[in-house]
Amino acid sequence: MELELNGAPYVLDAARLEAATLHALVDALGLAGQALALAVNRRVVPRERWPETVLAPRDRVDVVRAIGGG
């Protein structure tokens, strides 16, 4: 499935997934367990809704990582 990920084309191999959800995308990107914020089509999706948020072809997904520093 073709998506736009942070402004760039990205192909999610949905055939290998149980469901093409935000949770599955985070796992596929190797970002599970990290401090993230996700938006689909410019709408922020709360973390508790990632497993039930199904992606559609051409969805625009923005991933923002929280980075601490001092």
Secondary structure, 3 states (H helix, E strand, C coil): CEEEECCEEEECCHHHCCCCEHHHHHHHCCCCCCCEEEEECCEEECHHHHHHCECCCCCEEEEEECCCCC
